[in-house]
Structure formats: structure tokens, C-alpha cells
Amino acid sequence: MKKMSAAKVKIKERKMRNQPSSVQYPSRENNPRNGGDTPVTGGSGSNAPSDIQQTTERQTKPQQRGGWVRGHQKDRGSYAKEIPKHISGGGFAMARAAEVRAMLKAVNKTTASCHVFEALPKHMRRRAMSHNIKRLPRRLRDTANRLREKSLQAGSKKKEQTKAKGKSRKARRRHGNLLLEFNRRQRKNVWLETHIWHAKRFHMVKKWGYCLGDRPTCKCYRPCYRAMSTHCLLQDLSYYCCIELQGEEDKLLAALSQLTSKQAGPTFAAALCLSGQRQGSVVVYRAGQYPSQVLGPVTFIWKPCTHGSTHRQLWIWAHPSIKQDLLPELQSVCQCCEAVVPPVVPVVTPAEVTPTKEPELKPEKAPKPAQSHTKRKRSCKDACEPPAKKILGDGTRSPSTPVTWRSSSTGIVINDLTMDIVRYRLIGPQSHTVLAETLEAATDCNALDKSQPSPLWWPGHCKDESKMNLHKQQADIFNILKDIYSTGELPAGTVLGLAVDDPRLTLPSKKVKALPCVKQTEEVDEEKRRELMLRGVPKNCCRSFLWEQSVRDNVTDNKISEQELNRMRSEVLVPGSRLSPTPLQGRVPVLLVHQPGKQVGHEMSSWGAGWDLLLPKGWGMAFWVPLVYRGVRVGGLNMSLKHSQNKGTPHFPHDYPDCPAGVRFQEEQETELLDKFKRRPPAKRTNYVKHGCLAPFCCPWQQLAEEWELITREEREERKSESQTETTTHTDTVMEQEMTSQPNIGETKPQSFFTVLRNRKSLKLLSGWCRPTTSKGQRFCRIGQVPLLDSSAVRLFLTEHRMSVVWVRLSLLSKGKPELHAMVCVPLTEDLKLLSNKSDCSGPQEPLHKNHFKTRAKHKKKGSNKTAAASSLSPEKTEAKGSVEPNLPIVAKDPKSSSESSTDLIFGLWPDPLPSVTSHCSRVTLGWVTQGDFSLSAGCGEALGFVSVAGLLNTILSQPTEYRGMVLLRNPTSLHYRLAKINIEV
């Protein structure tokens, strides 16, 4: 018998699913004489007819299957040929009646997939019949109506069992629901006030507990550079953390002096900064640990002191990545360990409150809204709830963390003002022009507003004549700023306090580019402008009401909403004109802080200078949009890095390898680059083993400093013993010896960690020895008298900085573009001779290294495929089989270390531990590059990075005077060395 296919079995089951499986009769009537039939699926037993042959093949076979079988069966016997001679009429009729009832039941029963219009012929069916009953013939409409009602009832029951659907898009886009959703999305990464504006135009990244704009979606690298060089670039730095210190001046200075050192530059006690006229910057260390254990750079502003008062107020601005290290250190030195509980109960967002109480009341009030289809209005209960836009905490702390700490012994109070002050940075020579066109000094109140009591801060401020006189002096100085040609002409770090009108009142109808007005420069008093350019802002004009917490809260709580402002604009007689008089809520205290440009080196002085605009929270977008409408370019985190690169200054945390935040950043960067490297197939990866690049994704600074310290120590011992000195070999060594060459270094490892050289006197001396030049090394720069460079001076210098690395700038002498983690190497005498040959000044080539890990990788791959087979072999066979395999380079004889290295082996990368980083290539390594690109300002490839102080002194001491400071630069993905000039800018 042919077996039926699965499709035919399904068709048969579909046809027979509504048919009766068998018809059962009473036992006394179930025989052939009474008209009983053999059941369809029945077998033998009392119900089987007696006159059917019992000895047929079909009944004797054990594999016999009951039921109807299609077709003639050759192998399974034949049916009985004899028929019963007589039947009973009653029994026969009862059996047929049961079958008819079953047939009618099957015909009348409708399944889920049956429709009324299927009873129609195919040429009369229409798609519209499924949703319009009138399209059906009249005889079928009643049945269709019954089916429709039945399906509706089944659907309502199903909806009750399942979860309720989410809100419609129209409901989700309502203002209150939007704010609740935004607050929910900020639980892990807090948004700045300009987040939505940035999210529409920037690639966003999640860093340091914030969601920040990294780079624009449009191609605007060169336009942003032009904006920094000729006009203005705008950035939002509100993610920076502000820590406020209050207390007696002498106690504050005594506590803060433990975190700094005068050898690294001005401290918190600098005279101009202490008076409040300048903003200062300093690198902070752990208490008493200079020059090691650095925390990072910070900027600070002192509030101008009042006459006869020693109580001072200080703002410290720090990067969010060092706040977790800086705040405990400040609490320790200031002895502020007592957390102050806030008097006001913190506001909880409705997103966290509503889910607990509403489900109990919903069943009683659910039927009422279903009757009316009008828009639901906000009830009084909703109006009493906390505002949905209230956001607690910031990206670096939880909402329950205290923000104030007090000391009972010193009286110092520490306040965490993070996210309480908005900070914008304007970079470029026309930053002051953009501010002058965007901001206007606050106008005075009329007599009626002064006489009436007001909860706002400005009417009470206008009643005091001394405060209004100070406001007029500040407004005059602000007007003088319009006539200055460039922002870089002002003293670095100048601070100006001011109260301005709401900039939304003077918002232009379309974007315009703010340009300096030449006509006004002829009418302004030249003496006042010169005084401002030479001495900066007077001491009394540096005050601002932004320092007072009560004023900041008052301005934030009474801000005019956009809806109210638009209503007032619609009532103006002349569309587009300014609102007059200015609303009382439209006065905002601000603080303008000058940001210095390039202050190191001999070229591009004051490039990248600008202004920082400090505002109370809640006013971010009110100032952001008017600034954008003045034609500024907006930059993100990427442009901050390029800004630091063009200035030649270290960028935090990228270029601070000796602080905890810099170490964390380097680990994250290494993981990111390694993951990107692994995503590429092995055949498309750069083989860094063949290129001789040991660490393409990180910089082992500690190992570099230790190896150079060991080299200088060995040379010093050889000189003392007056034995024959042997120069450091620069040729290739055997790979097996290189991989096991670390024991000598490991045995004599010093316990100290490397540091970055920040001593200004030592940096100036080292810069003079390197003979600073211009960008492309075209001419030497004038410097003062520098002590003679000899072995005794080098030995004396290294006694203080033997484990240090120094920040340098490298300028390529020919074509080439430096990349991240490029190697800085020592040139040979033959390499320096290439400089005299102007036709070929590109540099030497690194010979291709041998990849000794290729066979190991293949062996590992084969071994993984044959693990199951090898496990079944006997020990003798396994040993015999292993002896035939080729010998592989061994990193360590310890089986544990060898197993770990085999598991960590990645094709194209060196496994840990690394061999000697200094003598691995044909040229000795000095350091690595942390920032590298083609510089649009210098017109050549420029790189910034760190080199070993001991290696640098050893190099320049052996070089001729005319070639002093020449090094080689090689990218990780290249074998070509490029000649470059090294400069230490101070």
C-alpha cells in the first residue's frame, strides 16, 4: 500500500472532522438482523456482524488498521462478498437517522474561518462584503448580522482579558505626557536643557552620566574651524560640575593649599584671582602628594569680597569624570563631613507617584468618560500635583544624595551646584560681538513698579541707588566690548557681572550674522577702551547677583513661559517690534567669564579665545536660540578636542594618563578600539605583529618610564666603573629572546609610578634645550639664556624627574598625517643625513617583522577542531603525535601562563605580557601620540603626545646642535618613518 502524503492526510482530516466517528446502538439491537451496520472505525467485538467471514487475511494480520481505506487493497485482503439475507426496518431507520442528525450538525456548524459570503459563487464575491453587510444578498444578511454581533462580543471579552493598549500618538504628544516620558528617559543619563535641540542635529553619546552631542549630522568640520578662527563657535558646557565653598578666607586658602603646588603655576591664592577679577586654572592633586596622584585640572572664580568682611565664596568648576575623586578630597581637607539635610522635601516626579494610587479609583470612574467624546481637561487634582518638568539630581549623583556639607571646626560649607547653573562657551574672535548683539543691559523699572511690593528680585533691586549705580557702570563696560576688534585683546580670565533683559524679546525674525560695527569705534572713548584692554574689568564691576541662591531661585521660578510670551507678542501693534515696557520677570543676572586662547608657544597667540556665559537654571533655551540666530556655529565634544589640539594644550581626560579619570578613559578607549578591530575579518585586519607595533590601542606609559629609567641607570653604572661603554643596540634581536627579555627589567622594577612633568621651571629649561622652532621647523624662535646641555646637567635634571613623561608638540617636516597612538622614535645618524638631501626627506622604512604567532594560531585552530579525537587517544599516542608537530615560540615555561596566552591570542596583536617597548623596532621608542591630525592652522601634520624625559635628554644630548630635537614618527598601520621636530611649548 502506498502511504498517503502529509497534504492528503490533512485534507482527509479536514473533510472528516465534522463526521460522526461511529454510531453506537444498544447491544440487543446491534446485529445484522436488526439492520445494524459495522461501525466505520469499529473493530471486532459484540458489535461486529456474525455472518462476516472471521478467517479473512484482513482480520488475521496484527498490523490491521480499522477505518475506511481508499482504493483497492491487494495485500490487506478483500471485503466480504456475502450480504445479509434480511434486515430490521426499525433498527435500520434509527441508524440512518443518527447519521442524518450528525450530517446536519456538521453542515450548520460555523468555524472561525468560515464567512457568509463563502456560500456565494466565486464570481459574485466582493471584498467589500466583509465590512459592508448591504453588499450581500438579502437572504444572507440576517446570518451576517448574527455573526457580526457574535464576533464583537468575543472581541470585547478578549480585550478585558488582555492589557489595555498604550496611549495614542496624540495623547503621547501632549505637553504633560511628553515631560513625564522625558523624565523617565533621564533616569540613567541626564539631559541638558538643550538636549532636544541637539538630538535633532547631532550624534548623541552617553558619557559621564549625561547624554551629550558628539558631532553634527552634517559635514561641517571646516566651517567649525573657520568659525573658531574668524567668527564664533557655540558649545554647551552645562555638564561641568560646580562645587561651591563658603567660609573664612584664611581657612579656605589653608585647606586648598594642600591640593596644589606653586611649582606647577599660580594656585588658588593668586592675587588677581583672589580679588575676583580673574578666573584661575590649576591642576589639583591629592592632599600633600605633589607631583604624584594627580586628580585633574579645574577652574575657579572667587566672589569679590565686600569691605570689612573676611567671609568668602568660591566656585570650582571641574569635569564630571573627576567629581567622584575631587569632592571627597575637598571634604577631607576642609573637614566637612557633616551632611546637611535639606529643609524642603524633595519633589518627586509624577511618573513615580501616579502608578500607586490611580488603579484603585479607575474602575469607579471608568464608564463616565466613555459617554462623551470631548477632550479631557486637566482637573484640579492634576493641577495640585508636582510639576512634571522638575528633575532631581544630576548625572553624577542620585536624587537622595545630600548636596551640602558643613564643618563644625572650620565653619566651611560645601555646596554641590551641579546642574544649578547653565554654562555656554563662545569661541572665536567675534564672540564679544555676538554677546553684544544678543544681550542688552536690563532696563530700569518705572516709578509705579518701584512703589508697589513685588515678589520679584528686580523691583527691589532698583530701589537701591548704589546697586543701580553699579549696574550702570557694568552696562557701560559691556557697551565698550562692542568696539573691541577681537576677543583675544582682553586680559585672560576677565570676569564681568551683569543683569540683562530676556533675549527672547529682541529675537530677530531670521538668522543674521553678527559683525563688528566700524562706525562706533570712532565715537567711543579711546582711553576707556585702552584701560579695559590693559587692566581688564574694575574690581567692583565683577560682582553679580548670580552668586546669591535666592536670586537664582527667584529668576528660575518666575520665568515667562513661551505661551505667555507669544500671547504678548500677538498684542503688539506693530508685528515684530519689541515688547514695551519690558515685563518685570524679564531680568536675568548673568556672569561673563573670558576664556584665554593659546598661551603657549611662539605662534598664533590668543587663538581660540572666547567668553563663557553663566546663567541660572531654566533659562538655557531662552538664551540658546537667540545666540544661534546671530549666526554662530554649534559644536560638540569632537570640536572641543580639536580646539584643544589647535591650542596645543592637553585635553581632559584624553591627555591626562596619570590621573584616575585618564586611566579609566584609556581603558574604555582600548576596549572600544579592540572591539572594532575584532569585528573585522582576520584577512582584513592590520597585522600589527608584522608592523612591529606592540600596543596599537593603548600606551604603556609605566613600562616606558621603567625601561628608560633602567637604561639610564645602567649607563650611569658603566661610567662609574670606567669600563668600555657600549651603545644601545638598535638592530633586530631574535624573537625568542625578545619575548623572554623582560626578566631583567622585571627584577629591577622600581616601586614608584610615572608622573607627568608640570614643573614650570623644569619645562622652561627642557624647552630651551630642545631649541624651539616654528610649525614646520623653518626658523628657530628666540629664547633667553639657557644653561649648557652636558652630561652633568642631564644627570642633575634626572635626579628629580627620572620617572616622568613630558607633553610635547610634534610638527612633520614633510607630508604625512599623524594618527592616534603613533610611535615617537629616536633617529639614527643615517636618518639625520636625509635632512641635507632636500629631494628625499621623507624618512626611513621599518623592516617587516616576522609573525611568529601565525603557526600558533593555526595550531590552536586545528587543536580546537581535534579536541574530541585527541581526548580519546592514549597518553603514549598523544605524546608521539605531539612530537611530530613543529616547534612553536614559547612565551613562558609555566603551563598556566602558556595556557592563558594561548586563550588570549588574537590574530594580528601581541599577547600579554609585552616585550621591551623601547628596543622592539629598529628605532628606539621615546613615546606615543595621543592627538594627531592635519592641522589647518599650521598647514602640516601635527601631533601631540608624551615622551620619556630620560629618553628625550639622552637623545638630544647625542644629537648635533643643528639637528637637536629631531625625531621620527611612525603610524601604527604604516612601516614608514616621518621626520618631525619636537617642541615643548611653555
Number of C-alpha atoms within 10 A of each C-alpha: 9 5 6 10 8 9 9 10 12 12 10 11 12 10 10 12 10 15 15 17 14 13 17 15 16 10 9 9 16 21 22 23 18 16 20 25 19 18 17 13 13 15 15 12 8 11 21 17 18 13 13 15 13 13 8 14 15 18 17 12 11 8 9 12 13 14 12 8 8 7 7 11 13 8 9 17 14 12 13 11 7 9 9 12 8 10 14 14 11 12 21 18 13 14 17 12 12 14 16 13 12 16 14 12 14 15 11 8 9 12 7 6 5 10 14 17 21 10 11 13 8 9 6 11 15 12 9 11 16 15 9 10 19 12 15 19 13 10 8 15 16 12 13 20 13 10 14 15 11 11 13 11 10 11 11 10 11 11 11 9 8 8 8 8 7 8 10 8 8 7 12 15 13 10 12 15 15 15 20 19 15 18 21 14 12 17 17 15 18 26 23 22 19 17 18 12 14 22 16 11 14 20 15 20 15 14 15 16 19 21 21 26 24 19 21 21 12 9 9 14 14 10 12 22 23 17 23 26 18 17 25 30 29 25 21 26 19 23 25 18 26 24 22 21 23 17 20 16 18 13 14 23 16 13 18 18 18 17 24 23 20 14 14 18 15 16 23 23 18 13 12 15 23 23 18 26 27 26 22 23 19 19 18 23 22 20 18 13 13 17 20 17 18 23 23 25 19 17 17 23 24 23 19 20 18 11 6 6 9 12 14 19 21 23 22 18 20 21 20 21 23 21 21 12 16 22 14 13 18 20 19 13 17 26 19 21 16 13 15 14 12 10 6 6 7 10 14 16 20 19 15 11 12 11 10 8 9 10 9 9 9 10 9 8 9 10 10 8 11 9 8 9 7 8 7 8 7 8 8 8 7 11 9 8 14 13 16 20 15 14 19 18 18 23 24 19 15 12 16 9 10 15 18 20 20 21 17 11 9 15 15 24 23 25 17 18 18 23 23 20 20 22 21 19 22 30 32 28 28 30 29 29 24 25 21 19 18 24 20 18 21 20 18 18 18 11 11 7 15 16 11 9 9 12 9 16 19 25 22 16 15 20 15 10 10 11 12 14 12 17 23 17 16 23 20 13 19 22 15 18 19 23 23 23 16 21 27 25 16 24 18 21 24 25 27 26 25 27 22 19 21 26 20 19 19 17 20 14 8 8 14 12 15 22 16 19 12 12 9 11 16 9 9 14 11 13 9 13 18 14 12 20 17 12 12 20 22 18 16 18 21 24 23 21 17 22 19 10 12 12 18 22 15 17 23 18 13 14 17 17 9 11 9 10 14 10 10 13 17 12 10 13 9 10 9 14 13 14 16 9 9 16 15 20 19 19 23 26 23 21 22 23 23 27 24 23 23 21 19 15 19 16 15 15 15 22 23 28 29 29 25 22 18 21 23 24 18 18 18 20 14 20 18 19 16 23 24 18 19 22 19 26 22 22 25 21 18 13 20 14 17 19 21 17 20 22 23 22 19 19 18 19 20 17 21 23 25 20 20 18 23 20 16 15 18 20 12 12 15 17 14 12 13 15 11 10 18 12 9 11 9 13 9 8 15 17 18 20 21 17 22 25 26 23 21 21 20 18 21 15 22 17 20 25 26 23 24 24 22 19 17 17 13 12 14 13 11 14 12 9 9 9 9 8 10 8 7 10 11 15 12 14 13 8 16 13 11 16 18 16 14 15 11 10 15 12 8 11 14 12 7 10 15 23 24 22 20 17 15 14 13 15 18 15 17 23 20 22 21 22 22 23 21 16 25 18 17 9 10 10 14 11 12 6 8 13 10 11 16 11 12 10 12 16 15 11 17 17 9 10 21 23 25 26 28 20 23 19 23 27 27 26 22 16 13 20 18 27 21 19 22 25 27 27 27 25 22 16 11 10 18 19 11 16 17 9 9 8 8 10 18 20 22 17 13 16 14 12 15 12 19 15 21 14 14 19 15 12 15 15 11 11 13 11 11 11 10 10 9 15 10 10 12 9 11 9 12 13 11 10 12 11 10 8 9 10 10 13 13 15 20 14 8 9 9 9 14 14 11 12 18 15 11 13 16 15 22 20 24 22 20 13 13 18 21 19 21 22 18 21 22 20 21 23 25 25 29 28 27 22 24 22 18 18 17 13 15 15 10 20 23 30 29 26 23 23 26 29 26 26 26 22 22 17 19 20 18 11 16 12 12 8 15 18 26 27 27 27 30 26 24 23 16 15 17 18 23 24 28 25 25 28 26 24 19 15
